[in-house]
Amino acid sequence: MNILGNIIWLVFGGLAAALGYILGGFALCISIIGIPWGLQCFKLAGVVLWPFGKRIVPKQGSTGCLALLCNIIWLLCGGLYTALVHLVFAAIFYITIIGIPFGRQHLKLMELSLLPFSRDVVS
C-alpha cells in the first residue's frame, strides 16, 4: 500500500513540491548563514517525495536553545505559512473518503514543516 500511495503522491504533486523544497534549500545554502535552514528544506523534500511509510518523531535528547532559536526563525520566515498550506490541503483531502490517506500525509508534513529542527524522520 505504501508503494502505491507514494506513486500516486509523486504523480499528483509530490514531485513538484519536492523540487520546490530542493530549490529553496539550494537558495538558502548559497549563504553560509542559511545552511541550517537549507538542510531542513532538504529533509522536508525527502519526506514530501515519498511520505508513505515514514514517521515524524521528536528528536531524542536535548535539542538545545540553538534549535529553539532556529525553529523560531523558521516559523517567522515561512514555516507557519507552509504548515498552514499543508493544513488546508489536509482539510481538502479529508472531505473525500479516498483522500483521507493523503490528508494524513499532509498532517504529517505540517508537523515537520512547523518545527523541523526538533523533529526527525524515521522509516
Secondary structure as GFF3:
##gff-version 3
##sequence-region A 1 123
A	DSSP	alpha_helix	2	9	.	.	.	ID=ss1
A	DSSP	pi_helix	10	14	.	.	.	ID=ss2
A	DSSP	alpha_helix	15	29	.	.	.	ID=ss3
A	DSSP	alpha_helix	35	49	.	.	.	ID=ss4
A	DSSP	beta_strand	55	58	.	.	.	ID=ss5
A	DSSP	alpha_helix	64	74	.	.	.	ID=ss6
A	DSSP	pi_helix	75	79	.	.	.	ID=ss7
A	DSSP	alpha_helix	80	94	.	.	.	ID=ss8
A	DSSP	alpha_helix	100	114	.	.	.	ID=ss9
A	DSSP	three_ten_helix	116	118	.	.	.	ID=ss10
A	DSSP	beta_strand	119	122	.	.	.	ID=ss11
###
